[in-house]
């Protein structure tokens, strides 16, 4: 992560401690709070730690009469106000194209700022729905985009296949729900449900705020996740000098559950005679491009090092002289980090080419 990203996160964490949200009508006093006074939040409630955190850090206040009203829904306008404060309340020119955002609304400047930063979009060019309940999938999209403006690490991904309602996730939120679940920003509402279209209650929003403001995954450097991962090509000439045997091996610390690669070679000097996949892997290969082998793997079992992905045998042309190179292109590599509970990562991979004298 860049120094700018690290500094930004520190600033956001400081702001978390200073923020007094407009999610309620009552305000917390200036003195530091000790414990929480809410009669409707019990110590054995799953959201108690989040409410305690949000209250003591002045992120959220009660709704009056010593109540927090944890089951009350949070609106889109309220979320924008919180993020605007987290960003340091940057000034805007006040231009807001949404006709349903009143000029005197407390959230108008926040909505205008968020829209200008591409953190949030409206339902249409002139409709934002500031009083609508914010959905869980909308929250993941909003926090994901906000994190990107702060140059945080957003490379983590989770496998959502265990959630039976994953097909209900809107297309715009598929990636952000995976990210949010991977870093613990948002969890399931049950063992196998995400409820992406449900509204977020005050309790759920408090939990997301706590998880975002105090999340070490946001400060990890993406390149550290896969700095030793690589696909390595190695070539050797046969004893009779007529053929070249090429092998592609996977090496690294993370497991690979899928990839789409391109192997490039000089078709003027070499002709492909044989192609085998390593250890019977179900790898599919084809290509209509001369001098290229396109192959992909969608794994049932994750690949781990060391592993031979494929081997190829090339015949050397009669007039081939000098040297020839073999190169790799990665269209996509899907990685799984076993130390992160199987979370899917966008970990970088080094592609190591090779060259041989003809």
C-alpha positions as a Markdown table, in Angstrom:
| # | Residue | x | y | z |
|---|---|---|---|---|
| 1 | Unk | 0.0 | 0.0 | 0.0 |
| 2 | Unk | 1.2 | 3.5 | -0.7 |
| 3 | Unk | 2.1 | 5.9 | 2.0 |
| 4 | Unk | -0.9 | 7.9 | 0.8 |
| 5 | Unk | -3.2 | 5.0 | 1.5 |
| 6 | Unk | -1.8 | 4.3 | 4.9 |
| 7 | Unk | -2.1 | 8.0 | 5.9 |
| 8 | Unk | -5.6 | 8.1 | 4.6 |
| 9 | Unk | -6.6 | 5.1 | 6.8 |
| 10 | Unk | -5.0 | 6.6 | 9.9 |
| 11 | Unk | -7.0 | 9.8 | 9.2 |
| 12 | Unk | -10.2 | 7.9 | 8.8 |
| 13 | Unk | -9.6 | 6.0 | 12.1 |
| 14 | Unk | -9.0 | 9.3 | 13.8 |
| 15 | Unk | -12.2 | 10.6 | 12.4 |
| 16 | Unk | -14.0 | 7.5 | 13.5 |
| 17 | Unk | -13.2 | 8.6 | 17.1 |
| 18 | Unk | -14.5 | 12.1 | 16.5 |
| 19 | Unk | -17.6 | 11.4 | 14.5 |
| 20 | Unk | -21.0 | 12.3 | 15.8 |
| 21 | Unk | -23.5 | 10.9 | 13.3 |
| 22 | Unk | -26.8 | 12.3 | 12.3 |
| 23 | Unk | -28.4 | 8.9 | 12.4 |
| 24 | Unk | -30.4 | 9.9 | 15.4 |
| 25 | Unk | -32.0 | 13.0 | 16.8 |
| 26 | Unk | -30.1 | 12.9 | 20.1 |
| 27 | Unk | -26.4 | 13.7 | 20.4 |
| 28 | Unk | -23.7 | 12.3 | 22.7 |
| 29 | Unk | -22.2 | 14.7 | 25.2 |
| 30 | Unk | -18.7 | 16.0 | 24.9 |
| 31 | Unk | -17.4 | 13.8 | 27.7 |
| 32 | Unk | -15.9 | 10.4 | 26.8 |
| 33 | Unk | -18.6 | 7.7 | 27.2 |
| 34 | Unk | -18.1 | 4.7 | 29.5 |
| 35 | Unk | -20.3 | 1.8 | 28.7 |
| 36 | Unk | -23.6 | 2.2 | 26.9 |
| 37 | Unk | -26.8 | 3.4 | 28.5 |
| 38 | Unk | -29.2 | 1.7 | 26.1 |
| 39 | Unk | -31.9 | -0.5 | 27.7 |
| 40 | Unk | -32.6 | -2.3 | 24.4 |
| 41 | Unk | -29.1 | -3.5 | 23.8 |
| 42 | Unk | -28.1 | -6.5 | 26.0 |
| 43 | Unk | -24.6 | -7.9 | 26.6 |
| 44 | Unk | -25.6 | -11.2 | 25.1 |
| 45 | Unk | -26.9 | -9.6 | 21.8 |
| 46 | Unk | -24.7 | -10.3 | 18.8 |
| 47 | Unk | -24.5 | -6.6 | 18.0 |
| 48 | Unk | -23.5 | -5.4 | 21.6 |
| 49 | Unk | -19.8 | -5.0 | 20.8 |
| 50 | Unk | -20.6 | -3.0 | 17.6 |
| 51 | Unk | -23.0 | -0.7 | 19.4 |
| 52 | Unk | -20.6 | -0.2 | 22.2 |
| 53 | Unk | -17.8 | 0.6 | 19.8 |
| 54 | Unk | -20.0 | 3.0 | 17.7 |
| 55 | Unk | -21.2 | 4.8 | 20.8 |
| 56 | Unk | -17.9 | 5.1 | 22.6 |
| 57 | Unk | -16.2 | 6.3 | 19.4 |
| 58 | Unk | -19.1 | 8.7 | 18.8 |
| 59 | Unk | -20.1 | 7.1 | 15.6 |
| 60 | Unk | -23.7 | 6.7 | 16.5 |
| 61 | Unk | -26.0 | 7.9 | 19.3 |
| 62 | Unk | -29.2 | 6.7 | 20.8 |
| 63 | Unk | -32.7 | 7.5 | 19.6 |
| 64 | Unk | -33.9 | 8.9 | 22.9 |
| 65 | Unk | -35.1 | 7.6 | 26.3 |
| 66 | Unk | -32.0 | 5.5 | 26.7 |
| 67 | Unk | -32.8 | 3.5 | 23.6 |
| 68 | Unk | -30.7 | 2.6 | 20.5 |
| 69 | Unk | -33.5 | 1.0 | 18.4 |
| 70 | Unk | -31.2 | -1.6 | 16.9 |
| 71 | Unk | -33.8 | -3.0 | 14.5 |
| 72 | Unk | -34.6 | 0.4 | 12.9 |
| 73 | Unk | -33.4 | 0.6 | 9.3 |
| 74 | Unk | -30.7 | 2.9 | 8.1 |
| 75 | Unk | -31.3 | 5.2 | 5.1 |
| 76 | Unk | -29.1 | 6.0 | 2.1 |
| 77 | Unk | -28.9 | 9.6 | 3.1 |
| 78 | Unk | -27.7 | 8.8 | 6.6 |
| 79 | Unk | -25.0 | 6.5 | 5.2 |
| 80 | Unk | -23.7 | 9.3 | 2.9 |
| 81 | Unk | -23.5 | 11.6 | 5.9 |
| 82 | Unk | -21.4 | 9.2 | 7.9 |
| 83 | Unk | -19.0 | 8.6 | 5.0 |
| 84 | Unk | -18.7 | 12.4 | 4.3 |
| 85 | Unk | -17.6 | 12.9 | 7.9 |
| 86 | Unk | -15.2 | 9.9 | 7.7 |
| 87 | Unk | -13.6 | 11.6 | 4.7 |
| 88 | Unk | -13.1 | 14.8 | 6.7 |
| 89 | Unk | -16.2 | 16.6 | 5.5 |
| 90 | Unk | -14.6 | 17.8 | 2.2 |
| 91 | Unk | -16.2 | 20.9 | 0.6 |
| 92 | Unk | -18.2 | 20.6 | -2.6 |
| 93 | Unk | -19.7 | 23.2 | -4.9 |
| 94 | Unk | -23.1 | 22.0 | -3.7 |
| 95 | Unk | -24.1 | 20.8 | -7.1 |
| 96 | Unk | -26.6 | 18.0 | -6.7 |
| 97 | Unk | -28.4 | 16.7 | -9.8 |
| 98 | Unk | -30.9 | 14.5 | -7.8 |
| 99 | Unk | -34.3 | 16.1 | -7.8 |
| 100 | Unk | -35.4 | 14.2 | -4.7 |
| 101 | Unk | -32.6 | 15.6 | -2.5 |
| 102 | Unk | -34.0 | 18.8 | -1.0 |
| 103 | Unk | -31.7 | 21.9 | -0.8 |
| 104 | Unk | -32.1 | 22.1 | 3.0 |
| 105 | Unk | -31.6 | 18.4 | 3.6 |
| 106 | Unk | -28.8 | 17.6 | 6.1 |
| 107 | Unk | -27.5 | 15.0 | 3.8 |
| 108 | Unk | -27.5 | 17.1 | 0.6 |
| 109 | Unk | -23.8 | 18.1 | 0.7 |
| 110 | Unk | -22.8 | 14.5 | 1.6 |
| 111 | Unk | -24.8 | 13.0 | -1.3 |
| 112 | Unk | -23.3 | 15.6 | -3.8 |
| 113 | Unk | -19.8 | 14.7 | -2.6 |
| 114 | Unk | -20.3 | 11.0 | -2.7 |
| 115 | Unk | -21.8 | 11.2 | -6.2 |
| 116 | Unk | -18.9 | 13.4 | -7.4 |
| 117 | Unk | -16.4 | 10.8 | -6.1 |
| 118 | Unk | -18.3 | 7.9 | -7.8 |
| 119 | Unk | -18.8 | 6.4 | -4.3 |
| 120 | Unk | -22.5 | 6.1 | -4.9 |
| 121 | Unk | -24.9 | 6.4 | -7.8 |
| 122 | Unk | -28.6 | 7.2 | -8.0 |
| 123 | Unk | -31.4 | 5.1 | -9.3 |
| 124 | Unk | -31.4 | 7.4 | -12.3 |
| 125 | Unk | -29.8 | 10.7 | -13.3 |
| 126 | Unk | -32.3 | 12.6 | -11.1 |
| 127 | Unk | -33.4 | 10.1 | -8.5 |
| 128 | Unk | -31.3 | 9.1 | -5.4 |
| 129 | Unk | -33.8 | 7.8 | -2.9 |
| 130 | Unk | -32.2 | 9.4 | 0.2 |
| 131 | Unk | -35.0 | 8.3 | 2.5 |
| 132 | Unk | -35.0 | 4.7 | 1.2 |
| 133 | Unk | -33.5 | 2.0 | 3.4 |
| 134 | Unk | -30.0 | 1.1 | 2.3 |
| 135 | Unk | -29.6 | -2.5 | 1.4 |
| 136 | Unk | -26.8 | -4.8 | 2.6 |
| 137 | Unk | -25.5 | -5.2 | -1.0 |
| 138 | Unk | -25.6 | -1.4 | -1.5 |
| 139 | Unk | -23.5 | -0.9 | 1.6 |
| 140 | Unk | -20.8 | -3.2 | 0.4 |
| 141 | Unk | -20.7 | -1.3 | -2.9 |
| 142 | Unk | -20.5 | 2.0 | -1.1 |
| 143 | Unk | -17.8 | 1.0 | 1.3 |
| 144 | Unk | -15.8 | -0.7 | -1.5 |
| 145 | Unk | -15.8 | 2.4 | -3.6 |
| 146 | Unk | -15.0 | 4.6 | -0.7 |
| 147 | Unk | -12.1 | 2.3 | 0.2 |
| 148 | Unk | -10.7 | 2.7 | -3.3 |
| 149 | Unk | -10.8 | 6.5 | -3.1 |
| 150 | Unk | -8.6 | 6.1 | 0.0 |
| 151 | Unk | -6.2 | 3.7 | -1.8 |
| 152 | Unk | -6.9 | 0.9 | 0.6 |
| 153 | Unk | -6.2 | -2.7 | -0.2 |
| 154 | Unk | -9.4 | -4.1 | -1.8 |
| 155 | Unk | -7.9 | -7.3 | -3.2 |
| 156 | Unk | -9.5 | -9.9 | -0.9 |
| 157 | Unk | -12.3 | -12.1 | -2.2 |
| 158 | Unk | -14.4 | -14.7 | -0.5 |
| 159 | Unk | -16.1 | -17.8 | -2.0 |
| 160 | Unk | -19.8 | -17.1 | -1.6 |
| 161 | Unk | -20.9 | -20.5 | -2.9 |
| 162 | Unk | -21.9 | -21.6 | 0.6 |
| 163 | Unk | -24.7 | -19.0 | 0.7 |
| 164 | Unk | -27.8 | -20.4 | -1.0 |
| 165 | Unk | -29.2 | -17.0 | -1.8 |
| 166 | Unk | -26.0 | -15.8 | -3.6 |
| 167 | Unk | -27.9 | -15.8 | -6.9 |
| 168 | Unk | -30.0 | -12.9 | -5.5 |
| 169 | Unk | -27.0 | -10.6 | -5.4 |
| 170 | Unk | -27.4 | -7.8 | -8.0 |
| 171 | Unk | -24.8 | -7.8 | -10.7 |
| 172 | Unk | -23.3 | -4.5 | -9.5 |
| 173 | Unk | -22.6 | -6.0 | -6.0 |
| 174 | Unk | -21.3 | -9.5 | -6.8 |
| 175 | Unk | -17.7 | -8.4 | -6.4 |
| 176 | Unk | -18.2 | -6.1 | -3.5 |
| 177 | Unk | -20.2 | -8.7 | -1.5 |
| 178 | Unk | -17.3 | -11.1 | -2.0 |
| 179 | Unk | -14.8 | -8.5 | -0.9 |
| 180 | Unk | -16.9 | -7.4 | 2.2 |
| 181 | Unk | -17.4 | -11.0 | 3.3 |
| 182 | Unk | -13.7 | -11.8 | 2.9 |
| 183 | Unk | -12.5 | -9.1 | 5.2 |
| 184 | Unk | -15.3 | -9.5 | 7.7 |
| 185 | Unk | -17.1 | -6.3 | 6.9 |
| 186 | Unk | -20.3 | -8.1 | 6.4 |
| 187 | Unk | -21.3 | -11.6 | 7.5 |
| 188 | Unk | -24.3 | -13.8 | 6.7 |
| 189 | Unk | -27.6 | -13.4 | 8.3 |
| 190 | Unk | -27.5 | -17.1 | 8.9 |
| 191 | Unk | -25.2 | -20.1 | 8.2 |
| 192 | Unk | -26.1 | -20.1 | 4.5 |
| 193 | Unk | -27.8 | -16.8 | 3.8 |
| 194 | Unk | -26.5 | -13.3 | 2.9 |
| 195 | Unk | -29.8 | -11.5 | 2.4 |
| 196 | Unk | -28.2 | -9.0 | -0.1 |
| 197 | Unk | -31.5 | -7.1 | -0.8 |
| 198 | Unk | -32.5 | -6.7 | 2.9 |
| 199 | Unk | -32.3 | -3.3 | 4.5 |
| 200 | Unk | -29.5 | -2.8 | 7.0 |
| 201 | Unk | -30.6 | -2.1 | 10.5 |
| 202 | Unk | -28.9 | 0.3 | 12.9 |
| 203 | Unk | -27.3 | -2.7 | 14.6 |
| 204 | Unk | -26.0 | -4.1 | 11.3 |
| 205 | Unk | -24.7 | -0.7 | 10.2 |
| 206 | Unk | -22.9 | -0.2 | 13.6 |
| 207 | Unk | -21.2 | -3.6 | 13.0 |
| 208 | Unk | -20.1 | -2.6 | 9.5 |
| 209 | Unk | -18.7 | 0.7 | 10.7 |
| 210 | Unk | -16.7 | -1.0 | 13.5 |
| 211 | Unk | -15.4 | -3.6 | 11.0 |
| 212 | Unk | -14.4 | -0.9 | 8.5 |
| 213 | Unk | -12.8 | 1.5 | 10.9 |
| 214 | Unk | -10.7 | -1.1 | 12.6 |
| 215 | Unk | -9.8 | -3.5 | 9.8 |
| 216 | Unk | -6.2 | -4.6 | 9.3 |
| 217 | Unk | -6.9 | -6.1 | 5.9 |
| 218 | Unk | -7.4 | -2.7 | 4.5 |
| 219 | Unk | -3.7 | -1.8 | 5.2 |
| 220 | Unk | -2.1 | -5.0 | 3.8 |
| 221 | Unk | 0.0 | -4.5 | 0.7 |
| 222 | Unk | -1.5 | -6.5 | -2.1 |
| 223 | Unk | 1.9 | -7.5 | -3.5 |
| 224 | Unk | 2.7 | -9.2 | -0.2 |
| 225 | Unk | -0.1 | -11.7 | -0.6 |
| 226 | Unk | 1.5 | -13.3 | -3.6 |
| 227 | Unk | 5.1 | -12.1 | -3.9 |
| 228 | Unk | 6.4 | -15.7 | -4.2 |
| 229 | Unk | 3.7 | -17.0 | -6.6 |
| 230 | Unk | 4.8 | -17.9 | -10.1 |
| 231 | Unk | 4.2 | -19.9 | -13.2 |
| 232 | Unk | 7.6 | -21.0 | -14.5 |
| 233 | Unk | 8.5 | -22.2 | -18.0 |
| 234 | Unk | 11.5 | -24.5 | -18.5 |
| 235 | Unk | 12.8 | -25.8 | -21.8 |
| 236 | Unk | 15.2 | -28.6 | -22.6 |
| 237 | Unk | 16.5 | -29.9 | -26.0 |
| 238 | Unk | 16.4 | -33.6 | -26.7 |
| 239 | Unk | 19.5 | -35.7 | -27.1 |
| 240 | Unk | 19.1 | -36.0 | -30.8 |
| 241 | Unk | 18.6 | -32.2 | -31.1 |
| 242 | Unk | 15.3 | -32.5 | -33.0 |
| 243 | Unk | 12.8 | -31.6 | -30.4 |
| 244 | Unk | 12.3 | -29.3 | -27.4 |
| 245 | Unk | 10.4 | -30.4 | -24.3 |
| 246 | Unk | 8.7 | -27.5 | -22.5 |
| 247 | Unk | 7.2 | -27.7 | -19.0 |
| 248 | Unk | 5.1 | -25.3 | -17.1 |
| 249 | Unk | 5.2 | -25.5 | -13.3 |
| 250 | Unk | 3.2 | -23.7 | -10.6 |
| 251 | Unk | 5.2 | -22.5 | -7.6 |
| 252 | Unk | 4.0 | -20.3 | -4.7 |
| 253 | Unk | 2.5 | -20.0 | -1.3 |
| 254 | Unk | -1.2 | -19.6 | -2.2 |
| 255 | Unk | -3.4 | -22.2 | -3.8 |
| 256 | Unk | -4.8 | -21.8 | -7.3 |
| 257 | Unk | -8.4 | -22.8 | -8.0 |
| 258 | Unk | -8.5 | -21.6 | -11.6 |
| 259 | Unk | -6.6 | -19.9 | -14.3 |
| 260 | Unk | -6.7 | -18.8 | -18.0 |
| 261 | Unk | -3.2 | -18.6 | -19.5 |
| 262 | Unk | -1.7 | -18.2 | -23.0 |
| 263 | Unk | 1.6 | -19.8 | -24.0 |
| 264 | Unk | 3.3 | -18.1 | -26.9 |
| 265 | Unk | 6.0 | -19.6 | -29.1 |
| 266 | Unk | 7.6 | -19.0 | -32.5 |
| 267 | Unk | 5.5 | -21.0 | -34.9 |
| 268 | Unk | 8.0 | -20.3 | -37.8 |
| 269 | Unk | 10.7 | -22.2 | -36.0 |
| 270 | Unk | 8.7 | -24.7 | -34.0 |
| 271 | Unk | 5.7 | -27.0 | -34.6 |
| 272 | Unk | 3.7 | -28.5 | -31.7 |
| 273 | Unk | 3.8 | -32.3 | -31.7 |
| 274 | Unk | 2.4 | -33.2 | -28.3 |
| 275 | Unk | 0.6 | -31.6 | -25.4 |
| 276 | Unk | 0.0 | -33.2 | -22.0 |
| 277 | Unk | -1.4 | -31.8 | -18.7 |
| 278 | Unk | 0.3 | -32.6 | -15.5 |
| 279 | Unk | -1.0 | -35.3 | -13.1 |
| 280 | Unk | -4.2 | -35.7 | -15.1 |
| 281 | Unk | -5.5 | -32.2 | -14.4 |
| 282 | Unk | -8.7 | -31.3 | -16.2 |
| 283 | Unk | -7.1 | -28.5 | -18.2 |
| 284 | Unk | -8.7 | -27.5 | -21.5 |
| 285 | Unk | -6.6 | -26.1 | -24.3 |
| 286 | Unk | -7.2 | -24.7 | -27.7 |
| 287 | Unk | -6.3 | -21.7 | -29.7 |
| 288 | Unk | -6.9 | -20.4 | -33.2 |
| 289 | Unk | -3.9 | -18.1 | -33.1 |
| 290 | Unk | -0.7 | -19.4 | -34.7 |
| 291 | Unk | 2.1 | -19.8 | -32.2 |
| 292 | Unk | -0.2 | -19.7 | -29.2 |
| 293 | Unk | -1.6 | -22.3 | -26.8 |
| 294 | Unk | -4.6 | -21.1 | -24.8 |
| 295 | Unk | -5.5 | -23.2 | -21.8 |
| 296 | Unk | -7.6 | -22.9 | -18.7 |
| 297 | Unk | -8.3 | -24.8 | -15.5 |
| 298 | Unk | -11.3 | -24.6 | -13.2 |
| 299 | Unk | -10.4 | -26.7 | -10.2 |
| 300 | Unk | -12.4 | -29.0 | -8.0 |
| 301 | Unk | -9.3 | -29.4 | -5.8 |
| 302 | Unk | -7.1 | -26.4 | -5.3 |
| 303 | Unk | -3.6 | -26.7 | -6.9 |
| 304 | Unk | -0.6 | -26.2 | -4.6 |
| 305 | Unk | 3.1 | -26.2 | -5.1 |
| 306 | Unk | 5.0 | -27.8 | -6.7 |
| 307 | Unk | 2.8 | -28.9 | -9.6 |
| 308 | Unk | 3.5 | -29.5 | -13.3 |
| 309 | Unk | 0.6 | -27.7 | -15.1 |
| 310 | Unk | 1.4 | -29.0 | -18.6 |
| 311 | Unk | 4.2 | -30.2 | -20.8 |
| 312 | Unk | 4.6 | -29.8 | -24.5 |
| 313 | Unk | 6.9 | -31.2 | -27.2 |
| 314 | Unk | 7.9 | -29.1 | -30.2 |
| 315 | Unk | 9.7 | -30.2 | -33.3 |
| 316 | Unk | 12.5 | -27.8 | -34.5 |
| 317 | Unk | 12.2 | -26.6 | -38.0 |
| 318 | Unk | 15.0 | -27.6 | -40.5 |
| 319 | Unk | 15.9 | -23.9 | -41.1 |
| 320 | Unk | 15.6 | -22.8 | -37.5 |
| 321 | Unk | 18.7 | -21.0 | -36.2 |
| 322 | Unk | 19.6 | -18.9 | -33.3 |
| 323 | Unk | 17.4 | -18.9 | -30.2 |
| 324 | Unk | 13.7 | -19.0 | -29.5 |
| 325 | Unk | 11.7 | -17.7 | -26.6 |
| 326 | Unk | 8.6 | -19.0 | -24.9 |
| 327 | Unk | 6.3 | -16.5 | -23.2 |
| 328 | Unk | 3.3 | -16.5 | -20.9 |
| 329 | Unk | 0.2 | -14.2 | -20.7 |
| 330 | Unk | -2.2 | -14.5 | -17.8 |
| 331 | Unk | -5.8 | -13.6 | -18.6 |
| 332 | Unk | -7.0 | -14.6 | -15.1 |
| 333 | Unk | -5.6 | -16.4 | -12.1 |
| 334 | Unk | -7.9 | -17.2 | -9.2 |
| 335 | Unk | -6.1 | -17.7 | -5.9 |
| 336 | Unk | -7.1 | -19.1 | -2.6 |
| 337 | Unk | -5.2 | -18.2 | 0.6 |
| 338 | Unk | -5.4 | -21.2 | 3.1 |
| 339 | Unk | -4.3 | -18.9 | 5.9 |
| 340 | Unk | -7.4 | -16.7 | 5.4 |
| 341 | Unk | -9.9 | -19.5 | 5.6 |
| 342 | Unk | -10.0 | -20.2 | 1.9 |
| 343 | Unk | -10.7 | -16.6 | 0.9 |
| 344 | Unk | -10.3 | -15.9 | -2.8 |
| 345 | Unk | -7.5 | -13.4 | -3.5 |
| 346 | Unk | -6.4 | -11.2 | -6.4 |
| 347 | Unk | -2.8 | -12.2 | -5.6 |
| 348 | Unk | -0.2 | -11.2 | -8.2 |
| 349 | Unk | 1.6 | -13.9 | -10.1 |
| 350 | Unk | 5.0 | -13.8 | -11.7 |
| 351 | Unk | 5.1 | -15.3 | -15.2 |
| 352 | Unk | 8.6 | -16.6 | -15.8 |
| 353 | Unk | 9.4 | -17.1 | -19.5 |
| 354 | Unk | 12.3 | -19.1 | -20.9 |
| 355 | Unk | 14.6 | -19.1 | -24.0 |
| 356 | Unk | 16.6 | -21.9 | -25.7 |
| 357 | Unk | 19.2 | -22.1 | -28.4 |
| 358 | Unk | 18.1 | -23.9 | -31.5 |
